[in-house]
Amino acid sequence: MTSGRDVTRNLKEAGRLIAASAGRGAELVVLPENFSFLGAEDAERLAVAESPGQGPAQDFLVAQARQHGLWLVGGTVPVRVEAERACSRSLLIGPDGDLVAQYDKIHLFDVSVPGKEAESYRESATTVDGTDVVAVPTSLGRLGIAICYDLRFPALFHRLSVLGVDVIAVPAAFTVPTGRVHWQPLLQARAIESLCFVVAAGQWGEHAGGRMTYGHSMVVSHWGQVLAERAAGAGVVEADLDMIGLSDVRESFPVLDHRREL
């Protein structure tokens, strides 16, 4: 997606893409980080932050999952948890429209982008960091959730692996300079080291205030293969996740059983 400041327009576009995915037989759909709102500054998110359990974006996710009968990872939604700060929350909605799990982004993007002096972010100024690792059983396998900057912190993914995840959903809005060099290698590393599928949905293009995101949404196999990718433009990335094949590889190549706590 190429989300902007207009929540209604963003939700309409997300609905179009979800319907397209469902029409092709998707059982799991992952939306990007900030799918419902992406402004020029993180502070703008507070103006559209929703209350826990209610609001346009959260209601939209419930309705879409129920309408299409699929598992839906709702990218991220700003949910107000303090007077002046919100969490960046990803919601997992089941096919019946029930909220199955929610994950609040743990690692916040407080950086200046190398080589881009004018491009800096202080996500913690408006966002409360999460503390809980999320891995839940679904009819498709055990699903974990991480968000964008989380990719750089292998301890989180090690914990997800210990919890037995088969698939990790990664909503993201990666910057262009870092995306060019780190996005795909990080996704492949996380998939390989945990022997699981990684489904990464990224923002792409130019957003409010001239902010640029890298795109390259992709699905990566447990063996590090890129099963599907959309380098540029809004649209759907789709791939079949061979769960039987995953089980067979884990049995014949039992690297997860060889882990030692050091």
C-alpha contacts under 8 A as a table, 3 or more apart, distances in Angstrom:
res1	aa1	res2	aa2	distance
1	M	13	E	7.90
1	M	14	A	7.61
1	M	32	P	6.99
1	M	35	F	7.06
1	M	202	G	7.19
1	M	203	Q	5.14
1	M	204	W	6.03
1	M	233	G	7.48
1	M	234	A	4.71
1	M	235	G	6.83
2	T	203	Q	5.65
2	T	204	W	5.33
2	T	205	G	5.94
2	T	206	E	7.13
2	T	207	H	6.77
2	T	233	G	7.95
2	T	234	A	6.44
3	S	10	N	5.75
3	S	34	N	7.31
3	S	35	F	5.88
3	S	36	S	6.83
3	S	37	F	6.13
3	S	38	L	5.62
3	S	203	Q	7.26
3	S	207	H	6.75
4	G	7	V	7.53
4	G	10	N	6.90
4	G	36	S	7.97
4	G	37	F	5.69
4	G	38	L	4.76
4	G	39	G	5.94
4	G	207	H	5.75
4	G	208	A	6.00
5	R	37	F	5.42
5	R	38	L	5.64
5	R	39	G	5.26
5	R	208	A	6.99
6	D	9	R	5.37
6	D	10	N	6.19
6	D	37	F	6.79
7	V	10	N	5.06
7	V	11	L	6.12
7	V	36	S	5.41
7	V	37	F	5.60
8	T	11	L	5.26
8	T	12	K	6.21
9	R	12	K	5.08
9	R	13	E	6.29
10	N	13	E	5.17
10	N	14	A	6.15
10	N	35	F	6.75
10	N	36	S	5.36
10	N	37	F	6.93
11	L	14	A	4.96
11	L	15	G	6.02
11	L	35	F	7.70
11	L	36	S	5.91
11	L	57	A	7.18
11	L	60	F	7.38
12	K	15	G	5.07
12	K	16	R	6.31
13	E	16	R	5.07
13	E	17	L	6.38
14	A	17	L	5.19
14	A	18	I	6.09
14	A	31	L	7.67
14	A	35	F	7.43
15	G	18	I	5.07
15	G	19	A	6.07
15	G	64	Q	7.18
16	R	19	A	5.23
16	R	20	A	6.26
17	L	20	A	4.99
17	L	21	S	6.20
17	L	235	G	6.61
17	L	236	V	6.49
18	I	21	S	5.04
18	I	22	A	6.09
18	I	29	V	7.01
18	I	64	Q	7.66
19	A	22	A	5.03
19	A	23	G	6.01
19	A	68	H	7.39
20	A	23	G	5.08
20	A	24	R	6.55
20	A	236	V	7.60
21	S	24	R	5.25
21	S	25	G	6.64
21	S	26	A	5.45
21	S	29	V	7.29
21	S	236	V	6.77
21	S	238	E	7.75
22	A	25	G	5.08
22	A	26	A	4.89
22	A	27	E	7.28
22	A	68	H	6.33
22	A	70	L	7.67
23	G	26	A	7.31
26	A	29	V	6.76
26	A	70	L	7.26
26	A	238	E	7.94
27	E	69	G	7.80
27	E	70	L	4.92
27	E	71	W	6.04
28	L	70	L	5.84
28	L	71	W	4.64
28	L	72	L	5.88
28	L	73	V	7.77
29	V	70	L	7.38
29	V	71	W	6.28
29	V	72	L	4.96
29	V	73	V	6.23
30	V	72	L	6.01
30	V	73	V	4.70
30	V	74	G	6.46
30	V	75	G	6.50
30	V	169	A	6.79
30	V	170	V	7.95
30	V	171	P	6.99
30	V	199	V	7.35
30	V	200	A	7.62
30	V	201	A	6.24
31	L	35	F	6.49
31	L	72	L	7.89
31	L	73	V	6.20
31	L	74	G	5.49
31	L	75	G	4.46
31	L	171	P	6.21
31	L	201	A	5.81
31	L	202	G	7.83
32	P	35	F	5.34
32	P	74	G	7.61
32	P	75	G	4.53
32	P	76	T	7.11
32	P	170	V	7.89
32	P	171	P	4.32
32	P	172	A	5.37
32	P	173	A	6.97
32	P	200	A	7.89
32	P	201	A	4.72
32	P	202	G	4.93
32	P	203	Q	5.83
33	E	75	G	4.49
33	E	76	T	4.78
33	E	77	V	7.86
33	E	147	I	7.15
33	E	148	C	7.44
33	E	171	P	4.66
33	E	172	A	4.55
33	E	173	A	5.70
33	E	201	A	7.65
33	E	202	G	6.84
33	E	203	Q	6.98
34	N	37	F	5.31
34	N	38	L	5.58
34	N	75	G	6.43
34	N	76	T	5.15
34	N	77	V	6.27
34	N	78	P	7.93
34	N	172	A	7.94
34	N	173	A	7.45
35	F	38	L	7.19
35	F	74	G	7.90
35	F	75	G	6.05
35	F	76	T	6.59
35	F	77	V	7.53
35	F	203	Q	7.79
36	S	57	A	6.32
36	S	76	T	7.81
36	S	77	V	6.74
37	F	45	R	7.26
37	F	48	V	7.87
37	F	77	V	7.96
38	L	45	R	7.55
38	L	207	H	7.11
38	L	208	A	7.22
39	G	42	D	6.92
39	G	44	E	6.08
39	G	45	R	7.07
39	G	207	H	7.15
39	G	208	A	5.32
39	G	209	G	7.40
40	A	44	E	7.37
40	A	207	H	7.26
40	A	208	A	4.85
40	A	209	G	4.68
40	A	210	G	7.43
40	A	211	R	6.63
41	E	44	E	5.68
41	E	45	R	7.72
42	D	45	R	5.59
42	D	46	L	7.84
42	D	122	R	7.85
42	D	123	E	6.41
42	D	126	T	6.56
43	A	46	L	5.80
43	A	47	A	7.81
43	A	125	A	7.89
43	A	126	T	5.91
44	E	47	A	5.62
44	E	48	V	7.39
45	R	48	V	5.45
45	R	49	A	5.92
45	R	78	P	6.51
46	L	49	A	4.90
46	L	78	P	7.36
46	L	80	R	7.44
46	L	84	E	7.36
46	L	85	R	6.79
46	L	86	A	6.66
46	L	126	T	7.30
48	V	78	P	7.37
49	A	77	V	7.58
49	A	78	P	4.76
49	A	79	V	5.07
49	A	80	R	5.49
49	A	86	A	6.69
50	E	54	Q	6.57
50	E	55	G	5.28
50	E	56	P	7.87
50	E	77	V	7.82
50	E	78	P	6.31
50	E	79	V	4.76
50	E	80	R	5.83
51	S	54	Q	5.61
51	S	55	G	6.53
51	S	79	V	5.70
51	S	80	R	5.62
51	S	81	V	7.72
52	P	79	V	5.97
52	P	80	R	6.99
52	P	81	V	7.70
53	G	58	Q	6.76
54	Q	58	Q	5.92
54	Q	59	D	6.40
55	G	58	Q	5.45
55	G	59	D	5.92
56	P	59	D	5.24
56	P	60	F	5.96
57	A	60	F	4.97
57	A	61	L	6.32
57	A	77	V	6.87
58	Q	61	L	5.25
58	Q	62	V	6.49
58	Q	77	V	7.53
59	D	62	V	5.27
59	D	63	A	6.22
60	F	63	A	5.18
60	F	64	Q	6.05
61	L	64	Q	5.19
61	L	65	A	6.12
61	L	72	L	7.26
61	L	74	G	6.43
61	L	93	I	7.03
62	V	65	A	5.41
62	V	66	R	6.21
62	V	93	I	6.32
62	V	97	G	4.75
62	V	98	D	6.88
62	V	99	L	7.56
63	A	66	R	5.26
63	A	67	Q	5.92
63	A	97	G	6.51
64	Q	67	Q	5.06
64	Q	68	H	6.11
64	Q	97	G	7.83
65	A	68	H	5.49
65	A	69	G	5.55
65	A	70	L	5.33
65	A	71	W	6.28
65	A	72	L	5.86
65	A	93	I	6.36
65	A	94	G	6.44
65	A	95	P	5.28
65	A	96	D	6.90
65	A	97	G	5.46
66	R	69	G	5.06
66	R	70	L	7.12
66	R	94	G	7.57
66	R	95	P	5.29
66	R	96	D	4.94
66	R	97	G	4.50
68	H	95	P	7.36
69	G	94	G	7.83
69	G	95	P	4.22
69	G	96	D	6.47
70	L	94	G	6.51
70	L	95	P	4.37
71	W	92	L	7.12
71	W	93	I	5.88
71	W	94	G	4.83
71	W	95	P	5.34
72	L	91	L	7.91
72	L	92	L	5.71
72	L	93	I	5.18
72	L	94	G	6.60
72	L	95	P	7.78
73	V	90	S	6.71
73	V	91	L	5.69
73	V	92	L	4.60
73	V	93	I	6.51
73	V	169	A	7.47
74	G	77	V	7.42
74	G	90	S	5.48
74	G	91	L	5.06
74	G	92	L	6.33
74	G	93	I	7.66
75	G	89	R	7.86
75	G	90	S	5.32
75	G	91	L	7.24
75	G	171	P	5.07
75	G	172	A	7.66
75	G	201	A	7.98
76	T	88	S	5.74
76	T	89	R	4.93
76	T	90	S	4.39
76	T	91	L	7.23
76	T	171	P	7.25
77	V	88	S	5.86
77	V	89	R	5.22
77	V	90	S	6.37
78	P	86	A	5.79
78	P	87	C	5.76
78	P	88	S	5.00
78	P	89	R	6.22
79	V	86	A	5.13
79	V	87	C	5.37
79	V	88	S	6.59
79	V	89	R	6.57
80	R	83	A	7.32
80	R	85	R	6.26
80	R	86	A	3.98
80	R	87	C	6.31
81	V	85	R	6.59
81	V	86	A	5.24
81	V	87	C	6.51
81	V	128	V	7.74
82	E	85	R	5.08
82	E	86	A	6.21
84	E	126	T	6.70
85	R	125	A	7.44
85	R	126	T	4.52
85	R	127	T	5.09
85	R	128	V	6.20
86	A	126	T	6.31
86	A	127	T	4.91
86	A	128	V	5.83
87	C	104	D	6.16
87	C	105	K	7.25
87	C	127	T	5.09
87	C	128	V	4.83
87	C	129	D	6.49
87	C	130	G	7.29
88	S	104	D	5.54
88	S	105	K	5.58
88	S	127	T	6.70
88	S	128	V	7.56
88	S	129	D	7.85
89	R	102	Q	6.61
89	R	103	Y	5.57
89	R	104	D	4.42
89	R	105	K	6.37
90	S	102	Q	5.61
90	S	103	Y	5.14
90	S	104	D	6.35
90	S	105	K	7.77
90	S	145	I	7.79
91	L	99	L	7.09
91	L	100	V	7.81
91	L	101	A	6.06
91	L	102	Q	4.45
91	L	103	Y	6.49
92	L	99	L	6.12
92	L	100	V	5.59
92	L	101	A	5.15
92	L	102	Q	6.02
93	I	96	D	7.97
93	I	97	G	5.84
93	I	98	D	5.59
93	I	99	L	4.65
93	I	100	V	5.56
93	I	101	A	7.28
94	G	97	G	5.33
94	G	98	D	5.37
94	G	99	L	6.42
94	G	100	V	6.13
95	P	98	D	7.40
99	L	102	Q	7.69
101	A	134	V	7.44
101	A	136	V	7.30
102	Q	134	V	7.42
103	Y	130	G	7.47
103	Y	132	D	7.15
103	Y	133	V	7.24
103	Y	134	V	6.09
103	Y	145	I	6.76
103	Y	146	A	7.71
104	D	129	D	6.81
104	D	130	G	4.58
104	D	131	T	7.38
104	D	132	D	7.44
105	K	108	L	7.00
105	K	129	D	5.94
105	K	130	G	5.24
105	K	146	A	7.05
105	K	147	I	5.97
105	K	150	D	7.50
106	I	129	D	4.92
106	I	130	G	4.34
106	I	131	T	5.90
106	I	132	D	7.75
106	I	150	D	6.96
107	H	129	D	6.62
107	H	130	G	7.78
107	H	149	Y	6.22
107	H	150	D	5.43
108	L	122	R	7.97
108	L	123	E	5.69
108	L	124	S	5.99
108	L	127	T	7.75
108	L	129	D	6.53
108	L	149	Y	6.79
108	L	150	D	7.94
109	F	121	Y	6.33
109	F	122	R	6.25
109	F	123	E	5.25
109	F	124	S	7.28
109	F	149	Y	6.26
110	D	120	S	7.63
110	D	121	Y	5.25
110	D	122	R	4.24
110	D	123	E	5.61
110	D	124	S	6.70
111	V	120	S	5.71
111	V	121	Y	5.40
111	V	122	R	6.60
112	S	116	K	7.44
112	S	117	E	6.96
112	S	119	E	6.03
112	S	120	S	4.01
112	S	121	Y	6.25
113	V	116	K	5.40
113	V	117	E	6.95
113	V	119	E	5.76
113	V	120	S	5.90
113	V	177	P	7.46
113	V	178	T	7.57
114	P	117	E	7.16
114	P	177	P	7.80
116	K	119	E	5.29
116	K	120	S	7.96
117	E	120	S	7.27
122	R	125	A	5.75
123	E	126	T	5.97
123	E	127	T	5.80
124	S	127	T	4.77
124	S	128	V	6.36
124	S	129	D	7.29
133	V	156	L	7.38
133	V	159	R	7.59
133	V	160	L	7.18
134	V	144	G	5.66
134	V	145	I	6.16
134	V	160	L	7.49
135	A	142	R	6.48
135	A	143	L	5.36
135	A	144	G	4.20
135	A	145	I	6.93
135	A	160	L	6.48
135	A	163	L	6.62
135	A	164	G	7.83
135	A	165	V	6.43
136	V	142	R	5.40
136	V	143	L	5.37
136	V	144	G	6.56
136	V	165	V	7.94
137	P	140	L	7.97
137	P	141	G	5.93
137	P	142	R	4.21
137	P	143	L	6.22
138	T	141	G	5.23
138	T	142	R	5.70
138	T	143	L	6.78
141	G	165	V	7.47
141	G	166	D	5.82
141	G	167	V	7.18
141	G	243	M	7.91
142	R	164	G	6.75
142	R	165	V	4.75
142	R	166	D	5.25
142	R	167	V	6.52
143	L	165	V	5.43
143	L	166	D	6.14
143	L	167	V	5.00
143	L	168	I	5.74
143	L	169	A	7.35
144	G	160	L	6.40
144	G	165	V	5.87
144	G	166	D	7.87
144	G	167	V	6.25
144	G	168	I	4.57
144	G	169	A	6.28
145	I	168	I	5.45
145	I	169	A	4.91
145	I	170	V	6.14
146	A	150	D	5.97
146	A	151	L	7.27
146	A	168	I	7.11
146	A	169	A	6.35
146	A	170	V	5.10
146	A	171	P	7.20
147	I	150	D	5.42
147	I	151	L	7.17
147	I	170	V	5.17
147	I	171	P	5.26
147	I	172	A	5.83
148	C	151	L	5.91
148	C	170	V	6.43
148	C	171	P	6.13
148	C	172	A	4.21
148	C	173	A	6.38
148	C	174	F	6.59
149	Y	152	R	5.98
149	Y	153	F	7.96
149	Y	172	A	7.83
149	Y	174	F	7.92
150	D	153	F	5.62
150	D	156	L	7.49
151	L	154	P	7.07
151	L	186	L	6.46
151	L	187	L	7.29
151	L	190	R	7.67
152	R	186	L	7.16
153	F	156	L	6.00
153	F	157	F	7.34
154	P	157	F	5.11
154	P	158	H	6.03
154	P	190	R	7.44
155	A	158	H	4.95
155	A	159	R	6.24
156	L	159	R	5.19
156	L	160	L	6.37
157	F	160	L	4.85
157	F	161	S	6.06
157	F	190	R	6.81
157	F	194	S	7.37
158	H	161	S	5.01
158	H	162	V	6.20
158	H	194	S	7.07
159	R	162	V	5.03
159	R	163	L	6.25
160	L	163	L	5.01
160	L	164	G	6.56
160	L	165	V	6.00
161	S	164	G	5.06
161	S	165	V	5.55
161	S	194	S	5.36
162	V	165	V	7.72
165	V	168	I	6.91
165	V	196	C	6.93
166	D	195	L	7.74
166	D	196	C	4.89
166	D	197	F	6.29
166	D	243	M	7.99
167	V	196	C	5.52
167	V	197	F	4.64
167	V	198	V	5.72
167	V	199	V	7.28
168	I	196	C	7.29
168	I	197	F	6.27
168	I	198	V	4.83
168	I	199	V	6.22
169	A	198	V	5.96
169	A	199	V	4.86
169	A	200	A	6.00
169	A	201	A	7.95
170	V	198	V	7.12
170	V	199	V	6.01
170	V	200	A	4.52
170	V	201	A	6.30
171	P	200	A	5.76
171	P	201	A	4.89
171	P	202	G	6.03
172	A	200	A	7.10
172	A	201	A	6.05
172	A	202	G	4.63
172	A	203	Q	6.45
173	A	202	G	5.32
173	A	203	Q	4.83
173	A	204	W	7.50
173	A	213	T	5.91
173	A	214	Y	7.28
173	A	215	G	7.57
174	F	178	T	7.11
174	F	179	G	5.78
174	F	183	W	7.62
174	F	202	G	7.00
174	F	203	Q	7.26
174	F	213	T	5.51
174	F	214	Y	5.62
174	F	215	G	7.36
175	T	178	T	5.69
175	T	179	G	5.72
175	T	212	M	6.37
175	T	213	T	4.75
175	T	214	Y	5.60
176	V	179	G	4.94
176	V	180	R	6.08
176	V	212	M	6.33
176	V	213	T	5.31
176	V	214	Y	4.47
177	P	180	R	5.60
177	P	181	V	7.20
178	T	181	V	5.62
178	T	182	H	5.73
178	T	183	W	7.06
179	G	182	H	5.32
179	G	183	W	4.63
179	G	184	Q	7.70
179	G	214	Y	5.68
180	R	183	W	6.60
180	R	214	Y	7.38
181	V	184	Q	7.69
181	V	185	P	7.76
182	H	185	P	5.52
182	H	186	L	5.90
183	W	186	L	5.46
183	W	187	L	6.34
184	Q	187	L	5.15
184	Q	188	Q	6.10
185	P	188	Q	5.12
185	P	189	A	5.98
186	L	189	A	5.08
186	L	190	R	6.15
187	L	190	R	5.25
187	L	191	A	6.23
187	L	198	V	6.92
187	L	200	A	7.86
187	L	220	V	7.16
188	Q	191	A	5.13
188	Q	192	I	6.03
188	Q	220	V	6.48
188	Q	221	S	7.99
188	Q	224	G	4.85
188	Q	225	Q	7.45
189	A	192	I	5.16
189	A	193	E	5.98
189	A	224	G	7.16
190	R	193	E	5.46
190	R	194	S	6.20
190	R	198	V	7.66
191	A	194	S	5.48
191	A	195	L	5.63
191	A	196	C	5.20
191	A	197	F	5.77
191	A	198	V	5.78
191	A	220	V	6.74
191	A	221	S	6.51
191	A	222	H	5.07
191	A	223	W	7.09
191	A	224	G	6.04
192	I	195	L	4.99
192	I	196	C	6.95
192	I	221	S	7.86
192	I	222	H	5.32
192	I	223	W	5.53
192	I	224	G	5.44
194	S	222	H	7.38
194	S	256	L	7.21
195	L	222	H	4.43
195	L	223	W	6.80
195	L	246	L	7.75
195	L	250	R	7.23
195	L	256	L	7.65
196	C	221	S	6.63
196	C	222	H	4.31
196	C	246	L	7.35
197	F	219	V	7.29
197	F	220	V	5.74
197	F	221	S	4.69
197	F	222	H	5.02
197	F	241	L	7.37
198	V	219	V	5.81
198	V	220	V	5.16
198	V	221	S	6.61
198	V	222	H	7.68
199	V	218	M	6.35
199	V	219	V	4.61
199	V	220	V	6.53
200	A	217	S	5.57
200	A	218	M	5.40
200	A	219	V	6.13
201	A	215	G	7.98
201	A	217	S	4.80
201	A	218	M	6.72
202	G	214	Y	7.42
202	G	215	G	5.02
202	G	216	H	6.68
202	G	217	S	5.07
203	Q	213	T	5.86
203	Q	214	Y	6.83
203	Q	215	G	5.20
203	Q	217	S	7.93
204	W	212	M	7.24
204	W	213	T	4.84
204	W	214	Y	5.28
204	W	215	G	3.96
204	W	216	H	7.57
204	W	232	A	6.52
204	W	233	G	6.49
204	W	234	A	7.05
205	G	212	M	5.45
205	G	213	T	5.35
205	G	214	Y	6.77
205	G	215	G	7.06
205	G	232	A	7.61
205	G	233	G	7.23
206	E	210	G	5.78
206	E	211	R	5.64
206	E	212	M	4.57
206	E	213	T	6.68
207	H	210	G	5.61
207	H	211	R	5.10
207	H	212	M	6.18
207	H	213	T	7.91
208	A	211	R	6.19
215	G	230	R	7.46
215	G	231	A	5.98
215	G	232	A	5.85
215	G	233	G	7.64
216	H	229	E	6.13
216	H	230	R	5.15
216	H	231	A	3.91
216	H	232	A	6.19
217	S	229	E	5.60
217	S	230	R	5.42
217	S	231	A	6.63
217	S	237	V	6.88
218	M	226	V	6.83
218	M	227	L	7.37
218	M	228	A	5.43
218	M	229	E	4.17
218	M	230	R	6.49
218	M	237	V	6.59
219	V	226	V	5.95
219	V	227	L	5.48
219	V	228	A	5.35
219	V	229	E	6.61
219	V	237	V	7.63
219	V	238	E	7.50
219	V	239	A	6.74
220	V	223	W	7.95
220	V	224	G	5.85
220	V	225	Q	5.48
220	V	226	V	4.52
220	V	227	L	5.60
220	V	228	A	7.42
221	S	224	G	5.18
221	S	225	Q	5.15
221	S	226	V	6.45
221	S	227	L	6.52
221	S	241	L	7.80
222	H	225	Q	7.40
222	H	246	L	7.06
226	V	229	E	7.02
227	L	239	A	6.25
228	A	237	V	6.29
228	A	238	E	6.32
228	A	239	A	6.00
229	E	237	V	6.06
230	R	233	G	7.40
230	R	235	G	7.71
230	R	236	V	7.66
230	R	237	V	6.10
242	D	245	G	5.24
242	D	246	L	6.27
243	M	246	L	4.88
243	M	247	S	6.24
244	I	247	S	5.12
244	I	248	D	6.26
245	G	248	D	5.04
245	G	249	V	6.23
246	L	249	V	5.24
246	L	250	R	6.24
247	S	250	R	5.17
247	S	251	E	6.28
248	D	251	E	5.15
248	D	252	S	6.27
249	V	252	S	5.20
249	V	253	F	5.58
249	V	254	P	7.69
250	R	253	F	5.15
250	R	254	P	5.09
250	R	255	V	7.36
250	R	256	L	7.61
251	E	254	P	5.50
254	P	257	D	5.43
254	P	258	H	6.82
255	V	258	H	5.12
255	V	259	R	6.95
256	L	259	R	5.70
